[in-house]
Amino acid sequence: MTDTEGAVGAPVASEAPVTKLGPKDRHRRITDRVLAVGQVTIEELVQELGVSQMTVHRDLDALEHQGWLRKVRGGATATPSALFESTARRRGSEQVAAKEAICAAALALAEPGQAVIIDDSSTALPLARSLSSRGAFTVITNSLQVINELAEEPDIRVIALGGEYHAGFNAFLGMSTADNARSFRADLAFLSTSAVDDGRCYHQVQENVLVKRALMAAARRRVLLVDHTKFGRQALYGLAPLTDFDLVISDGRLPQGERDALQSLGVRYELAMEGSRRE
């Protein structure tokens, strides 16, 4: 009997099967890696994920379409705007206190019985969570997270805007979503954006811009919720000038220079202080 043979009747030892990741988990791993280090090669992803080059190419195509990276020869690099926008779950953990203060100020604008638009931004999520405490509302949204948050609230009627689902934003985006939005007329729209520069809003994903513009057009009053870290940043696609919003709400850490710029442009704005309470 050779060293490589097992004893008669004894089971031959074998390696445990490797558990392969599904597309959703692979996309999350790739996005986290690219955003962490700036670039990654296809061979590195093949080794790390245990999949074929063809599968990696398909994953990179999907993530490029969502705006998180740019495919290059032999790998992928993070898009400059994606480096600060990151993923939905990372965005949700940033500037939490500022976003809560901004949404507390925004909540005071909503009157029971109104139809309210809430977009897919992490900034507006605290507003959705608090809305039921103020009374009965109709909420129109493209955000899957907002839909899930409000689905079981008895006083909230939820109208979901369908379309193509984008995992990076946990939302429905694109032309069909925008077309659906245009069929409604709401009292208020609460939206956010990736970047504010020189009196204009910008976003890094074209499909998101299409939907946000449609949501703006579907409301009588438009309120921009944007924390101080978004000012002075850049993103690829222009959304709208700040003057297209009836009110801009930011937080108390907005630099004085940005406040002066808003005032000089004739933008109506409000600063929400962290830790303040509203009745």
TARA-V668363 format. One record per residue. N is the residue number from 0. PHI is phi in degrees with one decimal (999 if undefined). NEAR is the number of other ideal C-beta (glycine too) atoms within 8 Angstrom. D_FIRST is the distance of its C-alpha to the first C-alpha in Angstrom with 1 decimal. Layout:
BEGIN
N;PHI;NEAR;D_FIRST  N;PHI;NEAR;D_FIRST
END
This chain:
BEGIN
0;999;3;0.0  1;-80.4;4;3.8  2;-65.7;3;6.7  3;-88.5;3;8.1  4;-94.4;5;6.3  5;-89.6;7;8.1  6;-66.1;5;8.2  7;-60.0;4;9.7  8;84.0;3;13.3  9;-86.7;6;13.3  10;-67.3;4;15.3  11;-83.1;5;14.1  12;-65.7;4;16.6  13;-137.2;4;19.2  14;-72.1;3;22.3  15;-66.0;4;25.6  16;-63.2;4;27.8  17;-79.5;5;30.6  18;-81.9;4;34.0  19;-87.1;7;36.3  20;-78.9;9;40.0  21;-79.2;6;42.7  22;-54.7;7;45.6  23;-61.4;7;47.9  24;-69.0;8;45.5  25;-63.4;13;44.5  26;-61.3;12;48.2  27;-65.7;9;48.9  28;-64.0;11;46.1  29;-64.8;16;47.3  30;-60.7;13;50.9  31;-59.9;9;50.3  32;-68.1;11;48.4  33;-64.7;16;51.0  34;-69.4;12;53.9  35;-76.5;6;52.3  36;-112.0;6;51.6  37;93.4;8;53.9  38;-158.5;10;51.4  39;-154.7;10;47.8  40;-97.9;8;45.7  41;-62.6;12;44.0  42;-62.9;7;40.7  43;-62.7;9;41.0  44;-69.5;15;41.6  45;-59.2;12;38.7  46;-68.0;7;36.3  47;-71.8;8;38.1  48;-94.0;13;38.5  49;68.3;8;35.2  50;-127.6;10;37.3  51;-79.6;6;38.2  52;-61.5;7;41.0  53;-62.6;6;43.0  54;-65.1;10;42.8  55;-61.6;13;44.0  56;-59.6;9;46.8  57;-63.2;8;47.9  58;-63.2;13;47.9  59;-66.5;13;49.9  60;-60.9;9;52.4  61;-64.6;10;52.9  62;-71.2;15;53.5  63;-65.8;12;55.8  64;-61.8;6;57.8  65;-82.1;11;58.2  66;92.8;11;59.5  67;-85.7;13;56.8  68;-153.5;14;55.6  69;-126.3;8;56.2  70;-71.3;8;53.6  71;-129.4;8;53.5  72;-60.3;3;51.5  73;85.2;6;47.9  74;175.2;12;48.5  75;-153.6;15;51.4  76;-126.2;10;54.0  77;-73.9;13;56.0  78;-72.7;12;59.5  79;-54.6;6;62.1  80;-70.5;13;63.7  81;-68.4;13;60.3  82;-62.5;10;59.7  83;-102.7;7;62.4  84;-77.3;9;62.3  85;55.8;9;58.6  86;-96.9;11;57.2  87;-60.0;12;59.0  88;-70.8;6;57.1  89;-72.4;8;57.8  90;-60.5;10;61.4  91;-66.6;8;61.8  92;-98.3;6;61.0  93;-101.1;9;63.5  94;51.0;8;67.1  95;-62.0;7;66.9  96;-63.3;8;70.2  97;-64.6;13;72.1  98;-64.9;14;71.0  99;-65.0;10;71.9  100;-66.5;15;75.4  101;-60.5;16;75.9  102;-71.8;15;75.0  103;-63.3;14;77.3  104;-68.1;12;80.1  105;-66.9;14;79.2  106;-59.8;12;79.1  107;-66.5;7;82.8  108;-82.8;10;83.6  109;-85.0;12;82.2  110;-110.2;7;84.6  111;-51.3;8;83.6  112;95.0;6;83.8  113;-78.1;11;82.9  114;-94.9;12;80.3  115;-123.1;15;78.1  116;-96.5;17;75.6  117;-128.2;12;72.6  118;-82.6;16;70.3  119;-88.9;13;66.6  120;-71.6;11;67.1  121;-68.1;10;65.6  122;-63.1;11;69.1  123;-84.4;17;70.6  124;-61.4;15;67.9  125;-59.6;10;69.7  126;-65.0;13;72.8  127;-60.2;14;71.1  128;-66.8;7;69.8  129;-96.8;11;73.3  130;-62.5;15;75.3  131;-64.8;9;75.3  132;-71.0;4;77.0  133;-98.1;9;80.0  134;137.7;7;80.6  135;-89.1;7;79.9  136;-142.8;16;78.8  137;-103.4;11;77.4  138;-113.2;16;74.5  139;-106.7;14;73.5  140;-152.6;15;70.3  141;-105.6;14;67.4  142;-91.0;16;65.2  143;-66.7;9;62.4  144;-67.9;11;62.4  145;-64.8;14;66.2  146;-57.7;11;65.8  147;-66.7;7;63.2  148;-65.3;9;65.3  149;-103.6;13;68.4  150;-57.8;7;67.1  151;-105.8;4;67.8  152;-81.8;8;71.1  153;-65.0;4;73.8  154;-94.4;7;76.6  155;-111.7;12;74.7  156;-94.5;7;74.7  157;-105.4;10;71.8  158;-113.3;9;72.1  159;-93.4;8;68.8  160;-88.2;12;69.0  161;-78.1;7;66.1  162;134.1;14;64.7  163;-81.9;9;61.5  164;-80.5;7;59.4  165;-116.1;13;58.5  166;-63.0;9;55.9  167;-61.2;11;56.9  168;-110.4;12;60.3  169;50.2;10;59.3  170;-152.5;14;62.2  171;-97.8;14;63.5  172;-135.6;15;64.9  173;107.8;12;66.3  174;-62.5;8;69.1  175;-65.4;9;68.8  176;-64.1;17;68.9  177;-63.0;13;71.9  178;-62.0;9;73.6  179;-61.7;11;73.1  180;-62.2;16;74.5  181;-68.4;9;77.7  182;-84.4;5;78.6  183;-114.2;11;79.3  184;-137.1;6;82.1  185;-104.8;14;81.4  186;-77.6;9;83.6  187;-137.5;15;81.3  188;-125.4;14;78.2  189;-109.9;13;76.1  190;-134.3;15;73.9  191;-132.9;12;72.2  192;-153.9;15;71.0  193;-82.8;11;68.6  194;-151.8;13;71.2  195;-129.6;12;75.0  196;-148.4;10;76.6  197;53.8;3;80.2  198;79.6;9;81.4  199;-131.5;11;78.8  200;-98.1;13;75.5  201;-136.7;16;72.3  202;-143.8;14;68.9  203;-90.1;14;65.7  204;-122.5;12;64.9  205;-63.3;8;67.3  206;-60.5;11;66.4  207;-70.0;13;67.3  208;-62.2;12;70.6  209;-57.1;13;71.5  210;-70.2;19;71.0  211;-62.4;14;72.8  212;-63.7;11;75.8  213;-65.6;13;75.9  214;-65.4;15;75.8  215;-62.1;12;78.6  216;-69.0;8;80.7  217;-89.0;13;80.2  218;-124.4;13;81.8  219;-70.3;6;85.4  220;-124.7;10;84.4  221;-123.7;11;81.4  222;-122.8;15;80.0  223;-96.8;13;77.6  224;-105.5;15;75.3  225;-150.5;14;73.9  226;-78.3;12;73.0  227;-63.2;11;74.1  228;-71.6;7;70.8  229;-81.5;11;71.3  230;-78.2;12;74.5  231;82.5;5;74.3  232;-93.0;12;71.0  233;-128.2;7;70.4  234;-143.7;12;68.6  235;-71.8;8;68.7  236;-105.2;10;70.8  237;-73.4;7;74.3  238;-99.2;11;74.9  239;-171.7;11;78.6  240;-71.4;7;81.2  241;-60.9;14;81.6  242;-69.1;8;85.1  243;-77.6;7;83.7  244;-100.1;11;82.8  245;-72.9;6;85.4  246;-156.3;11;83.8  247;-114.0;13;81.1  248;-112.6;14;79.6  249;-125.2;13;77.7  250;-107.6;14;77.1  251;-68.2;8;79.1  252;-92.3;7;77.0  253;-63.5;10;78.2  254;-58.9;8;79.6  255;-59.9;5;83.4  256;-61.0;6;83.2  257;-70.5;11;81.5  258;-64.6;11;84.0  259;-63.2;8;86.9  260;-65.0;9;85.3  261;-61.1;11;85.1  262;-65.9;9;88.7  263;-66.4;6;89.9  264;-83.1;9;88.3  265;78.5;6;90.0  266;-84.6;11;86.7  267;-79.3;7;87.2  268;-139.2;11;84.6  269;-138.3;9;83.8  270;-109.2;10;81.7  271;-98.3;14;79.8  272;-88.0;8;79.3  273;-62.8;10;76.1  274;88.5;6;76.6  275;-78.8;8;79.9  276;-118.7;5;80.6  277;-124.6;7;82.5  278;-89.0;2;84.2
END
